[in-house]
Amino acid sequence: MTAPTPTPRKTKDPLSALVAGVEQMLSELDDDAWQQLVARVRPPADTQPQATEPKADATDYPASWGYGKKASNK
């Protein structure tokens, strides 16, 4: 015979209570309310393209990393 599953204890963990409340609130939002919430909390999309940094040359790394031109010992 297996032991019965223990009943959940009510704890005074405020984080789990907060998470449960947020999950409940989000699950009750309709599509319009969800879109309004997303528009309010997300940063606006960048309309300008990001300037790309040029890739570093192999000589930009310290010699101890083993990148770059190999010195010949001959």
Biopython code that builds the backbone (N, CA, C, O; Angstrom):
import numpy as np
from Bio.PDB.StructureBuilder import StructureBuilder

atoms = [
    (1, "MET", "N", (0.840, -1.166, 0.000)),
    (1, "MET", "CA", (0.000, 0.000, 0.000)),
    (1, "MET", "C", (0.892, 1.239, 0.000)),
    (1, "MET", "O", (1.852, 1.319, 0.767)),
    (2, "THR", "N", (0.582, 2.177, -0.838)),
    (2, "THR", "CA", (1.403, 3.389, -0.911)),
    (2, "THR", "C", (0.888, 4.434, 0.061)),
    (2, "THR", "O", (-0.284, 4.453, 0.439)),
    (3, "ALA", "N", (1.795, 5.290, 0.443)),
    (3, "ALA", "CA", (1.428, 6.355, 1.376)),
    (3, "ALA", "C", (0.623, 7.409, 0.639)),
    (3, "ALA", "O", (0.920, 7.709, -0.517)),
    (4, "PRO", "N", (-0.377, 7.973, 1.272)),
    (4, "PRO", "CA", (-1.164, 9.013, 0.607)),
    (4, "PRO", "C", (-0.316, 10.259, 0.386)),
    (4, "PRO", "O", (0.614, 10.545, 1.140)),
    (5, "THR", "N", (-0.657, 10.976, -0.646)),
    (5, "THR", "CA", (0.048, 12.221, -0.944)),
    (5, "THR", "C", (-0.266, 13.225, 0.160)),
    (5, "THR", "O", (-1.432, 13.460, 0.477)),
    (6, "PRO", "N", (0.765, 13.811, 0.739)),
    (6, "PRO", "CA", (0.494, 14.776, 1.808)),
    (6, "PRO", "C", (-0.245, 15.993, 1.258)),
    (6, "PRO", "O", (-0.007, 16.431, 0.133)),
    (7, "THR", "N", (-1.117, 16.512, 2.056)),
    (7, "THR", "CA", (-1.847, 17.710, 1.642)),
    (7, "THR", "C", (-0.886, 18.896, 1.659)),
    (7, "THR", "O", (-0.031, 18.987, 2.539)),
    (8, "PRO", "N", (-1.018, 19.788, 0.708)),
    (8, "PRO", "CA", (-0.114, 20.946, 0.695)),
    (8, "PRO", "C", (-0.313, 21.805, 1.941)),
    (8, "PRO", "O", (-1.437, 22.058, 2.374)),
    (9, "ARG", "N", (0.795, 22.239, 2.493)),
    (9, "ARG", "CA", (0.722, 23.102, 3.669)),
    (9, "ARG", "C", (0.688, 24.549, 3.233)),
    (9, "ARG", "O", (1.335, 24.933, 2.258)),
    (10, "LYS", "N", (-0.051, 25.329, 3.944)),
    (10, "LYS", "CA", (-0.056, 26.762, 3.671)),
    (10, "LYS", "C", (1.186, 27.341, 4.319)),
    (10, "LYS", "O", (1.383, 27.238, 5.529)),
    (11, "THR", "N", (2.007, 27.943, 3.501)),
    (11, "THR", "CA", (3.234, 28.538, 4.015)),
    (11, "THR", "C", (3.132, 30.044, 3.935)),
    (11, "THR", "O", (2.230, 30.588, 3.299)),
    (12, "LYS", "N", (4.033, 30.687, 4.563)),
    (12, "LYS", "CA", (4.068, 32.148, 4.528)),
    (12, "LYS", "C", (5.151, 32.619, 3.565)),
    (12, "LYS", "O", (5.890, 33.564, 3.844)),
    (13, "ASP", "N", (5.225, 31.935, 2.423)),
    (13, "ASP", "CA", (6.199, 32.302, 1.404)),
    (13, "ASP", "C", (5.570, 33.366, 0.509)),
    (13, "ASP", "O", (4.731, 33.038, -0.330)),
    (14, "PRO", "N", (5.957, 34.629, 0.667)),
    (14, "PRO", "CA", (5.309, 35.687, -0.114)),
    (14, "PRO", "C", (5.599, 35.588, -1.603)),
    (14, "PRO", "O", (4.778, 36.012, -2.415)),
    (15, "LEU", "N", (6.743, 35.040, -1.977)),
    (15, "LEU", "CA", (7.068, 34.946, -3.396)),
    (15, "LEU", "C", (6.131, 33.982, -4.109)),
    (15, "LEU", "O", (5.644, 34.288, -5.198)),
    (16, "SER", "N", (5.873, 32.822, -3.513)),
    (16, "SER", "CA", (4.981, 31.868, -4.177)),
    (16, "SER", "C", (3.555, 32.424, -4.249)),
    (16, "SER", "O", (2.837, 32.169, -5.216)),
    (17, "ALA", "N", (3.151, 33.174, -3.241)),
    (17, "ALA", "CA", (1.823, 33.796, -3.283)),
    (17, "ALA", "C", (1.766, 34.845, -4.390)),
    (17, "ALA", "O", (0.761, 34.950, -5.093)),
    (18, "LEU", "N", (2.825, 35.611, -4.546)),
    (18, "LEU", "CA", (2.873, 36.629, -5.590)),
    (18, "LEU", "C", (2.847, 35.992, -6.970)),
    (18, "LEU", "O", (2.111, 36.440, -7.848)),
    (19, "VAL", "N", (3.645, 34.951, -7.165)),
    (19, "VAL", "CA", (3.689, 34.264, -8.459)),
    (19, "VAL", "C", (2.324, 33.673, -8.794)),
    (19, "VAL", "O", (1.865, 33.772, -9.932)),
    (20, "ALA", "N", (1.675, 33.059, -7.808)),
    (20, "ALA", "CA", (0.349, 32.484, -8.042)),
    (20, "ALA", "C", (-0.647, 33.568, -8.427)),
    (20, "ALA", "O", (-1.480, 33.360, -9.310)),
    (21, "GLY", "N", (-0.568, 34.717, -7.776)),
    (21, "GLY", "CA", (-1.477, 35.811, -8.108)),
    (21, "GLY", "C", (-1.243, 36.357, -9.504)),
    (21, "GLY", "O", (-2.197, 36.652, -10.223)),
    (22, "VAL", "N", (0.017, 36.495, -9.894)),
    (22, "VAL", "CA", (0.343, 37.003, -11.235)),
    (22, "VAL", "C", (-0.106, 36.010, -12.296)),
    (22, "VAL", "O", (-0.678, 36.400, -13.314)),
    (23, "GLU", "N", (0.152, 34.717, -12.060)),
    (23, "GLU", "CA", (-0.287, 33.706, -13.022)),
    (23, "GLU", "C", (-1.804, 33.729, -13.176)),
    (23, "GLU", "O", (-2.316, 33.624, -14.290)),
    (24, "GLN", "N", (-2.519, 33.866, -12.074)),
    (24, "GLN", "CA", (-3.983, 33.921, -12.126)),
    (24, "GLN", "C", (-4.443, 35.147, -12.915)),
    (24, "GLN", "O", (-5.345, 35.048, -13.747)),
    (25, "MET", "N", (-3.825, 36.305, -12.654)),
    (25, "MET", "CA", (-4.217, 37.520, -13.347)),
    (25, "MET", "C", (-3.943, 37.403, -14.846)),
    (25, "MET", "O", (-4.781, 37.778, -15.665)),
    (26, "LEU", "N", (-2.769, 36.884, -15.200)),
    (26, "LEU", "CA", (-2.429, 36.774, -16.620)),
    (26, "LEU", "C", (-3.327, 35.775, -17.342)),
    (26, "LEU", "O", (-3.656, 35.969, -18.512)),
    (27, "SER", "N", (-3.719, 34.721, -16.661)),
    (27, "SER", "CA", (-4.574, 33.723, -17.306)),
    (27, "SER", "C", (-5.966, 34.268, -17.595)),
    (27, "SER", "O", (-6.663, 33.739, -18.461)),
    (28, "GLU", "N", (-6.380, 35.299, -16.898)),
    (28, "GLU", "CA", (-7.714, 35.874, -17.095)),
    (28, "GLU", "C", (-7.748, 37.008, -18.114)),
    (28, "GLU", "O", (-8.828, 37.510, -18.424)),
    (29, "LEU", "N", (-6.615, 37.422, -18.637)),
    (29, "LEU", "CA", (-6.584, 38.523, -19.605)),
    (29, "LEU", "C", (-7.113, 38.055, -20.954)),
    (29, "LEU", "O", (-6.804, 36.951, -21.401)),
    (30, "ASP", "N", (-7.916, 38.905, -21.605)),
    (30, "ASP", "CA", (-8.310, 38.605, -22.973)),
    (30, "ASP", "C", (-7.211, 39.117, -23.911)),
    (30, "ASP", "O", (-6.239, 39.723, -23.459)),
    (31, "ASP", "N", (-7.365, 38.876, -25.200)),
    (31, "ASP", "CA", (-6.310, 39.231, -26.151)),
    (31, "ASP", "C", (-6.017, 40.726, -26.175)),
    (31, "ASP", "O", (-4.856, 41.128, -26.251)),
    (32, "ASP", "N", (-7.055, 41.547, -26.112)),
    (32, "ASP", "CA", (-6.838, 42.999, -26.143)),
    (32, "ASP", "C", (-6.089, 43.475, -24.899)),
    (32, "ASP", "O", (-5.162, 44.279, -25.001)),
    (33, "ALA", "N", (-6.486, 42.983, -23.735)),
    (33, "ALA", "CA", (-5.810, 43.373, -22.501)),
    (33, "ALA", "C", (-4.365, 42.877, -22.498)),
    (33, "ALA", "O", (-3.469, 43.559, -21.999)),
    (34, "TRP", "N", (-4.144, 41.683, -23.060)),
    (34, "TRP", "CA", (-2.781, 41.146, -23.139)),
    (34, "TRP", "C", (-1.906, 42.044, -24.021)),
    (34, "TRP", "O", (-0.779, 42.367, -23.647)),
    (35, "GLN", "N", (-2.417, 42.446, -25.186)),
    (35, "GLN", "CA", (-1.656, 43.302, -26.090)),
    (35, "GLN", "C", (-1.363, 44.655, -25.444)),
    (35, "GLN", "O", (-0.273, 45.198, -25.627)),
    (36, "GLN", "N", (-2.309, 45.205, -24.699)),
    (36, "GLN", "CA", (-2.074, 46.469, -24.011)),
    (36, "GLN", "C", (-0.995, 46.323, -22.943)),
    (36, "GLN", "O", (-0.149, 47.203, -22.785)),
    (37, "LEU", "N", (-1.026, 45.213, -22.214)),
    (37, "LEU", "CA", (-0.016, 44.973, -21.194)),
    (37, "LEU", "C", (1.370, 44.824, -21.813)),
    (37, "LEU", "O", (2.342, 45.395, -21.318)),
    (38, "VAL", "N", (1.456, 44.066, -22.881)),
    (38, "VAL", "CA", (2.745, 43.867, -23.559)),
    (38, "VAL", "C", (3.264, 45.189, -24.092)),
    (38, "VAL", "O", (4.455, 45.474, -23.967)),
    (39, "ALA", "N", (2.409, 45.996, -24.676)),
    (39, "ALA", "CA", (2.834, 47.292, -25.213)),
    (39, "ALA", "C", (3.316, 48.213, -24.105)),
    (39, "ALA", "O", (4.212, 49.028, -24.326)),
    (40, "ARG", "N", (2.737, 48.095, -22.917)),
    (40, "ARG", "CA", (3.112, 48.966, -21.812)),
    (40, "ARG", "C", (4.427, 48.557, -21.154)),
    (40, "ARG", "O", (5.180, 49.424, -20.709)),
    (41, "VAL", "N", (4.721, 47.262, -21.081)),
    (41, "VAL", "CA", (5.886, 46.833, -20.307)),
    (41, "VAL", "C", (7.118, 46.524, -21.143)),
    (41, "VAL", "O", (8.230, 46.541, -20.615)),
    (42, "ARG", "N", (6.957, 46.243, -22.427)),
    (42, "ARG", "CA", (8.130, 45.971, -23.266)),
    (42, "ARG", "C", (8.704, 47.274, -23.797)),
    (42, "ARG", "O", (7.966, 48.219, -24.072)),
    (43, "PRO", "N", (10.029, 47.321, -23.939)),
    (43, "PRO", "CA", (10.618, 48.525, -24.541)),
    (43, "PRO", "C", (10.224, 48.595, -26.012)),
    (43, "PRO", "O", (9.998, 47.565, -26.646)),
    (44, "PRO", "N", (10.144, 49.794, -26.550)),
    (44, "PRO", "CA", (9.776, 49.922, -27.966)),
    (44, "PRO", "C", (10.848, 49.301, -28.856)),
    (44, "PRO", "O", (12.035, 49.301, -28.527)),
    (45, "ALA", "N", (10.408, 48.785, -29.966)),
    (45, "ALA", "CA", (11.333, 48.171, -30.909)),
    (45, "ALA", "C", (12.206, 49.247, -31.534)),
    (45, "ALA", "O", (11.746, 50.359, -31.790)),
    (46, "ASP", "N", (13.465, 48.913, -31.778)),
    (46, "ASP", "CA", (14.367, 49.848, -32.437)),
    (46, "ASP", "C", (13.982, 49.958, -33.902)),
    (46, "ASP", "O", (13.853, 48.952, -34.599)),
    (47, "THR", "N", (13.800, 51.180, -34.359)),
    (47, "THR", "CA", (13.460, 51.387, -35.756)),
    (47, "THR", "C", (14.703, 51.605, -36.599)),
    (47, "THR", "O", (14.654, 51.494, -37.824)),
    (48, "GLN", "N", (15.821, 51.914, -35.948)),
    (48, "GLN", "CA", (17.064, 52.108, -36.674)),
    (48, "GLN", "C", (17.899, 50.836, -36.577)),
    (48, "GLN", "O", (17.971, 50.220, -35.514)),
    (49, "PRO", "N", (18.529, 50.441, -37.680)),
    (49, "PRO", "CA", (19.351, 49.225, -37.618)),
    (49, "PRO", "C", (20.558, 49.432, -36.699)),
    (49, "PRO", "O", (21.125, 50.522, -36.622)),
    (50, "GLN", "N", (20.922, 48.386, -36.027)),
    (50, "GLN", "CA", (22.079, 48.437, -35.146)),
    (50, "GLN", "C", (23.361, 48.533, -35.977)),
    (50, "GLN", "O", (23.505, 47.847, -36.989)),
    (51, "ALA", "N", (24.275, 49.374, -35.550)),
    (51, "ALA", "CA", (25.577, 49.458, -36.210)),
    (51, "ALA", "C", (26.389, 48.248, -35.762)),
    (51, "ALA", "O", (26.556, 48.000, -34.568)),
    (52, "THR", "N", (26.881, 47.514, -36.725)),
    (52, "THR", "CA", (27.643, 46.312, -36.382)),
    (52, "THR", "C", (29.103, 46.685, -36.173)),
    (52, "THR", "O", (29.686, 47.457, -36.934)),
    (53, "GLU", "N", (29.660, 46.130, -35.147)),
    (53, "GLU", "CA", (31.079, 46.344, -34.865)),
    (53, "GLU", "C", (31.898, 45.439, -35.778)),
    (53, "GLU", "O", (31.530, 44.284, -35.989)),
    (54, "PRO", "N", (32.989, 45.940, -36.314)),
    (54, "PRO", "CA", (33.835, 45.064, -37.129)),
    (54, "PRO", "C", (34.451, 43.982, -36.251)),
    (54, "PRO", "O", (34.775, 44.210, -35.086)),
    (55, "LYS", "N", (34.601, 42.811, -36.834)),
    (55, "LYS", "CA", (35.203, 41.714, -36.083)),
    (55, "LYS", "C", (36.668, 42.011, -35.823)),
    (55, "LYS", "O", (37.358, 42.618, -36.641)),
    (56, "ALA", "N", (37.116, 41.570, -34.672)),
    (56, "ALA", "CA", (38.493, 41.822, -34.282)),
    (56, "ALA", "C", (39.442, 40.983, -35.134)),
    (56, "ALA", "O", (39.164, 39.828, -35.459)),
    (57, "ASP", "N", (40.546, 41.586, -35.478)),
    (57, "ASP", "CA", (41.578, 40.839, -36.189)),
    (57, "ASP", "C", (42.217, 39.855, -35.228)),
    (57, "ASP", "O", (42.112, 39.997, -34.010)),
    (58, "ALA", "N", (42.871, 38.873, -35.781)),
    (58, "ALA", "CA", (43.527, 37.872, -34.952)),
    (58, "ALA", "C", (44.643, 38.491, -34.127)),
    (58, "ALA", "O", (45.019, 37.949, -33.087)),
    (59, "THR", "N", (45.176, 39.617, -34.579)),
    (59, "THR", "CA", (46.274, 40.248, -33.844)),
    (59, "THR", "C", (45.775, 41.054, -32.649)),
    (59, "THR", "O", (46.582, 41.545, -31.860)),
    (60, "ASP", "N", (44.460, 41.197, -32.501)),
    (60, "ASP", "CA", (43.921, 41.934, -31.370)),
    (60, "ASP", "C", (43.932, 41.139, -30.073)),
    (60, "ASP", "O", (43.699, 41.696, -29.000)),
    (61, "TYR", "N", (44.200, 39.846, -30.165)),
    (61, "TYR", "CA", (44.213, 39.004, -28.977)),
    (61, "TYR", "C", (45.619, 38.943, -28.388)),
    (61, "TYR", "O", (46.601, 39.077, -29.119)),
    (62, "PRO", "N", (45.725, 38.744, -27.085)),
    (62, "PRO", "CA", (47.055, 38.581, -26.487)),
    (62, "PRO", "C", (47.749, 37.349, -27.066)),
    (62, "PRO", "O", (47.103, 36.359, -27.410)),
    (63, "ALA", "N", (49.042, 37.428, -27.164)),
    (63, "ALA", "CA", (49.813, 36.323, -27.744)),
    (63, "ALA", "C", (49.648, 35.045, -26.934)),
    (63, "ALA", "O", (49.740, 33.949, -27.487)),
    (64, "SER", "N", (49.406, 35.170, -25.626)),
    (64, "SER", "CA", (49.275, 33.984, -24.789)),
    (64, "SER", "C", (48.015, 33.183, -25.111)),
    (64, "SER", "O", (47.903, 32.029, -24.699)),
    (65, "TRP", "N", (47.071, 33.771, -25.838)),
    (65, "TRP", "CA", (45.851, 33.048, -26.193)),
    (65, "TRP", "C", (46.066, 32.121, -27.381)),
    (65, "TRP", "O", (45.231, 31.259, -27.653)),
    (66, "GLY", "N", (47.170, 32.288, -28.085)),
    (66, "GLY", "CA", (47.481, 31.407, -29.201)),
    (66, "GLY", "C", (46.857, 31.823, -30.519)),
    (66, "GLY", "O", (46.901, 31.050, -31.476)),
    (67, "TYR", "N", (46.282, 33.004, -30.607)),
    (67, "TYR", "CA", (45.716, 33.498, -31.854)),
    (67, "TYR", "C", (46.714, 34.447, -32.509)),
    (67, "TYR", "O", (47.628, 34.965, -31.867)),
    (68, "GLY", "N", (46.515, 34.649, -33.766)),
    (68, "GLY", "CA", (47.357, 35.622, -34.450)),
    (68, "GLY", "C", (48.434, 34.941, -35.279)),
    (68, "GLY", "O", (48.408, 33.733, -35.512)),
    (69, "LYS", "N", (49.382, 35.763, -35.715)),
    (69, "LYS", "CA", (50.442, 35.257, -36.581)),
    (69, "LYS", "C", (51.402, 34.409, -35.769)),
    (69, "LYS", "O", (51.802, 34.770, -34.662)),
    (70, "LYS", "N", (51.754, 33.289, -36.338)),
    (70, "LYS", "CA", (52.705, 32.402, -35.670)),
    (70, "LYS", "C", (54.134, 32.845, -36.025)),
    (70, "LYS", "O", (54.476, 33.046, -37.190)),
    (71, "ALA", "N", (54.916, 32.980, -35.019)),
    (71, "ALA", "CA", (56.316, 33.351, -35.248)),
    (71, "ALA", "C", (57.096, 32.093, -35.603)),
    (71, "ALA", "O", (56.939, 31.044, -34.979)),
    (72, "SER", "N", (57.924, 32.224, -36.600)),
    (72, "SER", "CA", (58.724, 31.055, -36.983)),
    (72, "SER", "C", (60.049, 31.124, -36.240)),
    (72, "SER", "O", (60.662, 32.187, -36.145)),
    (73, "ASN", "N", (60.478, 30.004, -35.725)),
    (73, "ASN", "CA", (61.735, 29.935, -34.964)),
    (73, "ASN", "C", (62.889, 29.469, -35.817)),
    (73, "ASN", "O", (63.914, 29.060, -35.272)),
    (74, "LYS", "N", (62.773, 29.512, -37.127)),
    (74, "LYS", "CA", (63.846, 29.014, -37.981)),
    (74, "LYS", "C", (64.732, 30.115, -38.451)),
    (74, "LYS", "O", (65.690, 29.867, -39.182)),
]
sb = StructureBuilder()
sb.init_structure("model")
sb.init_model(0)
sb.init_chain("A")
sb.init_seg("    ")
for serial, (resi, resn, name, xyz) in enumerate(atoms, 1):
    if name == "N":
        sb.init_residue(resn, " ", resi, " ")
    sb.init_atom(name, np.array(xyz, "f"), 0.0, 1.0, " ", f" {name:<3s}", serial, name[0])
structure = sb.get_structure()
